[in-house]
Amino acid sequence: MIPGMNPREMQKAMKRLGIRQEEIDATEVIIKAADKQIIIKNPQVSKVNMMGQETFQIIGQTEEMPLTSELEISKDDIDMVMQQTGVTEEKAKEAIEKNSGDLAKAIIELKEQ
């Protein structure tokens, strides 16, 4: 916003210039980089369309976390796959890893064997 400018006048000026702004009701924004991810909690997100070009403005509390390539599989997930398929713990874990943590795909794959 421009200091001292009436918000209504600002909207009219933006409309004349072909600029549209839309507020997005987001609860969290995650930006993934090669080596880390930036998590923005309680964000205020605005989508601005100017001459067909969309940009996003995000304001919020940021937190940076390193990316881990290792998939974390819980004991409960392994147990569920074991119960549904009757396989060993090792086979259940392998199937979950192979299917990138998707339990349904892991169960289907093991049942088809």
Chimera marker file (.cmm) of the C-alpha trace (Angstrom):
<marker_set name="trace">
<marker id="1" x="0.000" y="0.000" z="0.000" r="1" g="1" b="0" radius="0.5"/>
<marker id="2" x="1.036" y="3.554" z="-0.635" r="1" g="1" b="0" radius="0.5"/>
<marker id="3" x="1.030" y="5.593" z="2.590" r="1" g="1" b="0" radius="0.5"/>
<marker id="4" x="-1.776" y="8.154" z="2.747" r="1" g="1" b="0" radius="0.5"/>
<marker id="5" x="-3.718" y="6.638" z="-0.164" r="1" g="1" b="0" radius="0.5"/>
<marker id="6" x="-7.294" y="5.580" z="0.372" r="1" g="1" b="0" radius="0.5"/>
<marker id="7" x="-7.583" y="1.767" z="-0.087" r="1" g="1" b="0" radius="0.5"/>
<marker id="8" x="-10.641" y="2.241" z="-2.299" r="1" g="1" b="0" radius="0.5"/>
<marker id="9" x="-8.731" y="4.652" z="-4.550" r="1" g="1" b="0" radius="0.5"/>
<marker id="10" x="-5.856" y="2.177" z="-4.628" r="1" g="1" b="0" radius="0.5"/>
<marker id="11" x="-8.211" y="-0.581" z="-5.852" r="1" g="1" b="0" radius="0.5"/>
<marker id="12" x="-9.563" y="1.700" z="-8.602" r="1" g="1" b="0" radius="0.5"/>
<marker id="13" x="-6.044" y="2.634" z="-9.705" r="1" g="1" b="0" radius="0.5"/>
<marker id="14" x="-5.018" y="-1.041" z="-9.804" r="1" g="1" b="0" radius="0.5"/>
<marker id="15" x="-8.114" y="-1.898" z="-11.868" r="1" g="1" b="0" radius="0.5"/>
<marker id="16" x="-7.293" y="0.860" z="-14.393" r="1" g="1" b="0" radius="0.5"/>
<marker id="17" x="-3.787" y="-0.561" z="-14.745" r="1" g="1" b="0" radius="0.5"/>
<marker id="18" x="-5.151" y="-4.090" z="-15.276" r="1" g="1" b="0" radius="0.5"/>
<marker id="19" x="-3.896" y="-5.373" z="-11.938" r="1" g="1" b="0" radius="0.5"/>
<marker id="20" x="-6.065" y="-7.847" z="-10.045" r="1" g="1" b="0" radius="0.5"/>
<marker id="21" x="-5.309" y="-8.957" z="-6.495" r="1" g="1" b="0" radius="0.5"/>
<marker id="22" x="-6.888" y="-11.939" z="-4.751" r="1" g="1" b="0" radius="0.5"/>
<marker id="23" x="-6.395" y="-13.055" z="-1.149" r="1" g="1" b="0" radius="0.5"/>
<marker id="24" x="-5.819" y="-16.800" z="-0.717" r="1" g="1" b="0" radius="0.5"/>
<marker id="25" x="-6.933" y="-18.514" z="2.501" r="1" g="1" b="0" radius="0.5"/>
<marker id="26" x="-3.774" y="-20.575" z="3.122" r="1" g="1" b="0" radius="0.5"/>
<marker id="27" x="-2.800" y="-22.306" z="6.356" r="1" g="1" b="0" radius="0.5"/>
<marker id="28" x="0.820" y="-23.097" z="5.460" r="1" g="1" b="0" radius="0.5"/>
<marker id="29" x="3.215" y="-22.460" z="2.554" r="1" g="1" b="0" radius="0.5"/>
<marker id="30" x="6.184" y="-24.735" z="1.842" r="1" g="1" b="0" radius="0.5"/>
<marker id="31" x="9.001" y="-23.752" z="-0.504" r="1" g="1" b="0" radius="0.5"/>
<marker id="32" x="11.349" y="-26.610" z="-1.390" r="1" g="1" b="0" radius="0.5"/>
<marker id="33" x="14.895" y="-25.785" z="-2.450" r="1" g="1" b="0" radius="0.5"/>
<marker id="34" x="17.673" y="-28.189" z="-3.397" r="1" g="1" b="0" radius="0.5"/>
<marker id="35" x="19.040" y="-28.425" z="0.132" r="1" g="1" b="0" radius="0.5"/>
<marker id="36" x="16.275" y="-27.135" z="2.426" r="1" g="1" b="0" radius="0.5"/>
<marker id="37" x="12.631" y="-26.307" z="2.737" r="1" g="1" b="0" radius="0.5"/>
<marker id="38" x="11.170" y="-23.068" z="4.007" r="1" g="1" b="0" radius="0.5"/>
<marker id="39" x="7.905" y="-23.436" z="5.895" r="1" g="1" b="0" radius="0.5"/>
<marker id="40" x="5.757" y="-20.333" z="6.337" r="1" g="1" b="0" radius="0.5"/>
<marker id="41" x="3.233" y="-20.683" z="9.157" r="1" g="1" b="0" radius="0.5"/>
<marker id="42" x="0.060" y="-18.563" z="9.453" r="1" g="1" b="0" radius="0.5"/>
<marker id="43" x="0.673" y="-16.936" z="6.054" r="1" g="1" b="0" radius="0.5"/>
<marker id="44" x="-1.122" y="-14.032" z="4.449" r="1" g="1" b="0" radius="0.5"/>
<marker id="45" x="-1.052" y="-14.910" z="0.757" r="1" g="1" b="0" radius="0.5"/>
<marker id="46" x="-2.013" y="-12.556" z="-2.068" r="1" g="1" b="0" radius="0.5"/>
<marker id="47" x="-2.119" y="-13.557" z="-5.725" r="1" g="1" b="0" radius="0.5"/>
<marker id="48" x="-1.524" y="-10.619" z="-8.042" r="1" g="1" b="0" radius="0.5"/>
<marker id="49" x="-2.301" y="-10.840" z="-11.761" r="1" g="1" b="0" radius="0.5"/>
<marker id="50" x="-0.723" y="-8.078" z="-13.825" r="1" g="1" b="0" radius="0.5"/>
<marker id="51" x="-1.001" y="-8.290" z="-17.616" r="1" g="1" b="0" radius="0.5"/>
<marker id="52" x="-1.383" y="-12.088" z="-17.480" r="1" g="1" b="0" radius="0.5"/>
<marker id="53" x="1.621" y="-12.590" z="-15.209" r="1" g="1" b="0" radius="0.5"/>
<marker id="54" x="0.757" y="-14.106" z="-11.814" r="1" g="1" b="0" radius="0.5"/>
<marker id="55" x="2.885" y="-13.409" z="-8.759" r="1" g="1" b="0" radius="0.5"/>
<marker id="56" x="2.385" y="-14.327" z="-5.125" r="1" g="1" b="0" radius="0.5"/>
<marker id="57" x="3.130" y="-12.242" z="-2.072" r="1" g="1" b="0" radius="0.5"/>
<marker id="58" x="3.544" y="-14.206" z="1.163" r="1" g="1" b="0" radius="0.5"/>
<marker id="59" x="3.865" y="-12.774" z="4.657" r="1" g="1" b="0" radius="0.5"/>
<marker id="60" x="4.249" y="-14.999" z="7.723" r="1" g="1" b="0" radius="0.5"/>
<marker id="61" x="6.469" y="-16.726" z="10.262" r="1" g="1" b="0" radius="0.5"/>
<marker id="62" x="9.263" y="-18.632" z="8.514" r="1" g="1" b="0" radius="0.5"/>
<marker id="63" x="11.116" y="-21.730" z="9.583" r="1" g="1" b="0" radius="0.5"/>
<marker id="64" x="13.914" y="-23.404" z="7.621" r="1" g="1" b="0" radius="0.5"/>
<marker id="65" x="14.510" y="-27.145" z="7.698" r="1" g="1" b="0" radius="0.5"/>
<marker id="66" x="17.113" y="-29.241" z="5.902" r="1" g="1" b="0" radius="0.5"/>
<marker id="67" x="15.756" y="-31.720" z="3.358" r="1" g="1" b="0" radius="0.5"/>
<marker id="68" x="16.236" y="-35.345" z="4.231" r="1" g="1" b="0" radius="0.5"/>
<marker id="69" x="16.267" y="-37.872" z="1.462" r="1" g="1" b="0" radius="0.5"/>
<marker id="70" x="15.573" y="-40.705" z="3.869" r="1" g="1" b="0" radius="0.5"/>
<marker id="71" x="11.931" y="-41.752" z="4.151" r="1" g="1" b="0" radius="0.5"/>
<marker id="72" x="10.748" y="-42.131" z="7.744" r="1" g="1" b="0" radius="0.5"/>
<marker id="73" x="8.505" y="-45.174" z="8.150" r="1" g="1" b="0" radius="0.5"/>
<marker id="74" x="6.656" y="-45.656" z="11.416" r="1" g="1" b="0" radius="0.5"/>
<marker id="75" x="6.222" y="-48.983" z="13.163" r="1" g="1" b="0" radius="0.5"/>
<marker id="76" x="2.434" y="-48.532" z="12.882" r="1" g="1" b="0" radius="0.5"/>
<marker id="77" x="2.700" y="-48.271" z="9.085" r="1" g="1" b="0" radius="0.5"/>
<marker id="78" x="4.806" y="-51.429" z="8.902" r="1" g="1" b="0" radius="0.5"/>
<marker id="79" x="2.388" y="-53.275" z="11.213" r="1" g="1" b="0" radius="0.5"/>
<marker id="80" x="-0.596" y="-52.253" z="9.098" r="1" g="1" b="0" radius="0.5"/>
<marker id="81" x="1.011" y="-53.537" z="5.904" r="1" g="1" b="0" radius="0.5"/>
<marker id="82" x="1.999" y="-56.769" z="7.663" r="1" g="1" b="0" radius="0.5"/>
<marker id="83" x="-1.570" y="-57.306" z="8.944" r="1" g="1" b="0" radius="0.5"/>
<marker id="84" x="-3.132" y="-56.633" z="5.547" r="1" g="1" b="0" radius="0.5"/>
<marker id="85" x="-0.734" y="-58.820" z="3.569" r="1" g="1" b="0" radius="0.5"/>
<marker id="86" x="0.661" y="-61.416" z="5.978" r="1" g="1" b="0" radius="0.5"/>
<marker id="87" x="4.282" y="-60.681" z="5.001" r="1" g="1" b="0" radius="0.5"/>
<marker id="88" x="7.327" y="-60.275" z="7.214" r="1" g="1" b="0" radius="0.5"/>
<marker id="89" x="8.344" y="-56.950" z="8.730" r="1" g="1" b="0" radius="0.5"/>
<marker id="90" x="11.291" y="-56.717" z="6.336" r="1" g="1" b="0" radius="0.5"/>
<marker id="91" x="9.123" y="-57.258" z="3.223" r="1" g="1" b="0" radius="0.5"/>
<marker id="92" x="6.528" y="-54.758" z="4.465" r="1" g="1" b="0" radius="0.5"/>
<marker id="93" x="9.209" y="-52.113" z="5.038" r="1" g="1" b="0" radius="0.5"/>
<marker id="94" x="10.767" y="-52.744" z="1.613" r="1" g="1" b="0" radius="0.5"/>
<marker id="95" x="7.378" y="-52.384" z="-0.107" r="1" g="1" b="0" radius="0.5"/>
<marker id="96" x="6.642" y="-49.113" z="1.723" r="1" g="1" b="0" radius="0.5"/>
<marker id="97" x="10.063" y="-47.709" z="0.762" r="1" g="1" b="0" radius="0.5"/>
<marker id="98" x="9.644" y="-48.832" z="-2.855" r="1" g="1" b="0" radius="0.5"/>
<marker id="99" x="6.285" y="-47.027" z="-3.028" r="1" g="1" b="0" radius="0.5"/>
<marker id="100" x="7.588" y="-43.805" z="-1.427" r="1" g="1" b="0" radius="0.5"/>
<marker id="101" x="5.552" y="-44.234" z="1.758" r="1" g="1" b="0" radius="0.5"/>
<marker id="102" x="2.217" y="-44.923" z="-0.005" r="1" g="1" b="0" radius="0.5"/>
<marker id="103" x="0.725" y="-47.689" z="2.146" r="1" g="1" b="0" radius="0.5"/>
<marker id="104" x="-2.131" y="-48.508" z="-0.220" r="1" g="1" b="0" radius="0.5"/>
<marker id="105" x="0.247" y="-49.056" z="-3.142" r="1" g="1" b="0" radius="0.5"/>
<marker id="106" x="2.550" y="-51.160" z="-0.952" r="1" g="1" b="0" radius="0.5"/>
<marker id="107" x="-0.363" y="-53.378" z="0.157" r="1" g="1" b="0" radius="0.5"/>
<marker id="108" x="-1.671" y="-53.797" z="-3.395" r="1" g="1" b="0" radius="0.5"/>
<marker id="109" x="1.794" y="-54.668" z="-4.671" r="1" g="1" b="0" radius="0.5"/>
<marker id="110" x="2.339" y="-57.290" z="-1.964" r="1" g="1" b="0" radius="0.5"/>
<marker id="111" x="-1.113" y="-58.835" z="-2.483" r="1" g="1" b="0" radius="0.5"/>
<marker id="112" x="-0.428" y="-59.177" z="-6.217" r="1" g="1" b="0" radius="0.5"/>
<marker id="113" x="2.736" y="-61.228" z="-5.603" r="1" g="1" b="0" radius="0.5"/>
<link id1="1" id2="2" r="1" g="1" b="0" radius="0.2"/>
<link id1="2" id2="3" r="1" g="1" b="0" radius="0.2"/>
<link id1="3" id2="4" r="1" g="1" b="0" radius="0.2"/>
<link id1="4" id2="5" r="1" g="1" b="0" radius="0.2"/>
<link id1="5" id2="6" r="1" g="1" b="0" radius="0.2"/>
<link id1="6" id2="7" r="1" g="1" b="0" radius="0.2"/>
<link id1="7" id2="8" r="1" g="1" b="0" radius="0.2"/>
<link id1="8" id2="9" r="1" g="1" b="0" radius="0.2"/>
<link id1="9" id2="10" r="1" g="1" b="0" radius="0.2"/>
<link id1="10" id2="11" r="1" g="1" b="0" radius="0.2"/>
<link id1="11" id2="12" r="1" g="1" b="0" radius="0.2"/>
<link id1="12" id2="13" r="1" g="1" b="0" radius="0.2"/>
<link id1="13" id2="14" r="1" g="1" b="0" radius="0.2"/>
<link id1="14" id2="15" r="1" g="1" b="0" radius="0.2"/>
<link id1="15" id2="16" r="1" g="1" b="0" radius="0.2"/>
<link id1="16" id2="17" r="1" g="1" b="0" radius="0.2"/>
<link id1="17" id2="18" r="1" g="1" b="0" radius="0.2"/>
<link id1="18" id2="19" r="1" g="1" b="0" radius="0.2"/>
<link id1="19" id2="20" r="1" g="1" b="0" radius="0.2"/>
<link id1="20" id2="21" r="1" g="1" b="0" radius="0.2"/>
<link id1="21" id2="22" r="1" g="1" b="0" radius="0.2"/>
<link id1="22" id2="23" r="1" g="1" b="0" radius="0.2"/>
<link id1="23" id2="24" r="1" g="1" b="0" radius="0.2"/>
<link id1="24" id2="25" r="1" g="1" b="0" radius="0.2"/>
<link id1="25" id2="26" r="1" g="1" b="0" radius="0.2"/>
<link id1="26" id2="27" r="1" g="1" b="0" radius="0.2"/>
<link id1="27" id2="28" r="1" g="1" b="0" radius="0.2"/>
<link id1="28" id2="29" r="1" g="1" b="0" radius="0.2"/>
<link id1="29" id2="30" r="1" g="1" b="0" radius="0.2"/>
<link id1="30" id2="31" r="1" g="1" b="0" radius="0.2"/>
<link id1="31" id2="32" r="1" g="1" b="0" radius="0.2"/>
<link id1="32" id2="33" r="1" g="1" b="0" radius="0.2"/>
<link id1="33" id2="34" r="1" g="1" b="0" radius="0.2"/>
<link id1="34" id2="35" r="1" g="1" b="0" radius="0.2"/>
<link id1="35" id2="36" r="1" g="1" b="0" radius="0.2"/>
<link id1="36" id2="37" r="1" g="1" b="0" radius="0.2"/>
<link id1="37" id2="38" r="1" g="1" b="0" radius="0.2"/>
<link id1="38" id2="39" r="1" g="1" b="0" radius="0.2"/>
<link id1="39" id2="40" r="1" g="1" b="0" radius="0.2"/>
<link id1="40" id2="41" r="1" g="1" b="0" radius="0.2"/>
<link id1="41" id2="42" r="1" g="1" b="0" radius="0.2"/>
<link id1="42" id2="43" r="1" g="1" b="0" radius="0.2"/>
<link id1="43" id2="44" r="1" g="1" b="0" radius="0.2"/>
<link id1="44" id2="45" r="1" g="1" b="0" radius="0.2"/>
<link id1="45" id2="46" r="1" g="1" b="0" radius="0.2"/>
<link id1="46" id2="47" r="1" g="1" b="0" radius="0.2"/>
<link id1="47" id2="48" r="1" g="1" b="0" radius="0.2"/>
<link id1="48" id2="49" r="1" g="1" b="0" radius="0.2"/>
<link id1="49" id2="50" r="1" g="1" b="0" radius="0.2"/>
<link id1="50" id2="51" r="1" g="1" b="0" radius="0.2"/>
<link id1="51" id2="52" r="1" g="1" b="0" radius="0.2"/>
<link id1="52" id2="53" r="1" g="1" b="0" radius="0.2"/>
<link id1="53" id2="54" r="1" g="1" b="0" radius="0.2"/>
<link id1="54" id2="55" r="1" g="1" b="0" radius="0.2"/>
<link id1="55" id2="56" r="1" g="1" b="0" radius="0.2"/>
<link id1="56" id2="57" r="1" g="1" b="0" radius="0.2"/>
<link id1="57" id2="58" r="1" g="1" b="0" radius="0.2"/>
<link id1="58" id2="59" r="1" g="1" b="0" radius="0.2"/>
<link id1="59" id2="60" r="1" g="1" b="0" radius="0.2"/>
<link id1="60" id2="61" r="1" g="1" b="0" radius="0.2"/>
<link id1="61" id2="62" r="1" g="1" b="0" radius="0.2"/>
<link id1="62" id2="63" r="1" g="1" b="0" radius="0.2"/>
<link id1="63" id2="64" r="1" g="1" b="0" radius="0.2"/>
<link id1="64" id2="65" r="1" g="1" b="0" radius="0.2"/>
<link id1="65" id2="66" r="1" g="1" b="0" radius="0.2"/>
<link id1="66" id2="67" r="1" g="1" b="0" radius="0.2"/>
<link id1="67" id2="68" r="1" g="1" b="0" radius="0.2"/>
<link id1="68" id2="69" r="1" g="1" b="0" radius="0.2"/>
<link id1="69" id2="70" r="1" g="1" b="0" radius="0.2"/>
<link id1="70" id2="71" r="1" g="1" b="0" radius="0.2"/>
<link id1="71" id2="72" r="1" g="1" b="0" radius="0.2"/>
<link id1="72" id2="73" r="1" g="1" b="0" radius="0.2"/>
<link id1="73" id2="74" r="1" g="1" b="0" radius="0.2"/>
<link id1="74" id2="75" r="1" g="1" b="0" radius="0.2"/>
<link id1="75" id2="76" r="1" g="1" b="0" radius="0.2"/>
<link id1="76" id2="77" r="1" g="1" b="0" radius="0.2"/>
<link id1="77" id2="78" r="1" g="1" b="0" radius="0.2"/>
<link id1="78" id2="79" r="1" g="1" b="0" radius="0.2"/>
<link id1="79" id2="80" r="1" g="1" b="0" radius="0.2"/>
<link id1="80" id2="81" r="1" g="1" b="0" radius="0.2"/>
<link id1="81" id2="82" r="1" g="1" b="0" radius="0.2"/>
<link id1="82" id2="83" r="1" g="1" b="0" radius="0.2"/>
<link id1="83" id2="84" r="1" g="1" b="0" radius="0.2"/>
<link id1="84" id2="85" r="1" g="1" b="0" radius="0.2"/>
<link id1="85" id2="86" r="1" g="1" b="0" radius="0.2"/>
<link id1="86" id2="87" r="1" g="1" b="0" radius="0.2"/>
<link id1="87" id2="88" r="1" g="1" b="0" radius="0.2"/>
<link id1="88" id2="89" r="1" g="1" b="0" radius="0.2"/>
<link id1="89" id2="90" r="1" g="1" b="0" radius="0.2"/>
<link id1="90" id2="91" r="1" g="1" b="0" radius="0.2"/>
<link id1="91" id2="92" r="1" g="1" b="0" radius="0.2"/>
<link id1="92" id2="93" r="1" g="1" b="0" radius="0.2"/>
<link id1="93" id2="94" r="1" g="1" b="0" radius="0.2"/>
<link id1="94" id2="95" r="1" g="1" b="0" radius="0.2"/>
<link id1="95" id2="96" r="1" g="1" b="0" radius="0.2"/>
<link id1="96" id2="97" r="1" g="1" b="0" radius="0.2"/>
<link id1="97" id2="98" r="1" g="1" b="0" radius="0.2"/>
<link id1="98" id2="99" r="1" g="1" b="0" radius="0.2"/>
<link id1="99" id2="100" r="1" g="1" b="0" radius="0.2"/>
<link id1="100" id2="101" r="1" g="1" b="0" radius="0.2"/>
<link id1="101" id2="102" r="1" g="1" b="0" radius="0.2"/>
<link id1="102" id2="103" r="1" g="1" b="0" radius="0.2"/>
<link id1="103" id2="104" r="1" g="1" b="0" radius="0.2"/>
<link id1="104" id2="105" r="1" g="1" b="0" radius="0.2"/>
<link id1="105" id2="106" r="1" g="1" b="0" radius="0.2"/>
<link id1="106" id2="107" r="1" g="1" b="0" radius="0.2"/>
<link id1="107" id2="108" r="1" g="1" b="0" radius="0.2"/>
<link id1="108" id2="109" r="1" g="1" b="0" radius="0.2"/>
<link id1="109" id2="110" r="1" g="1" b="0" radius="0.2"/>
<link id1="110" id2="111" r="1" g="1" b="0" radius="0.2"/>
<link id1="111" id2="112" r="1" g="1" b="0" radius="0.2"/>
<link id1="112" id2="113" r="1" g="1" b="0" radius="0.2"/>
</marker_set>
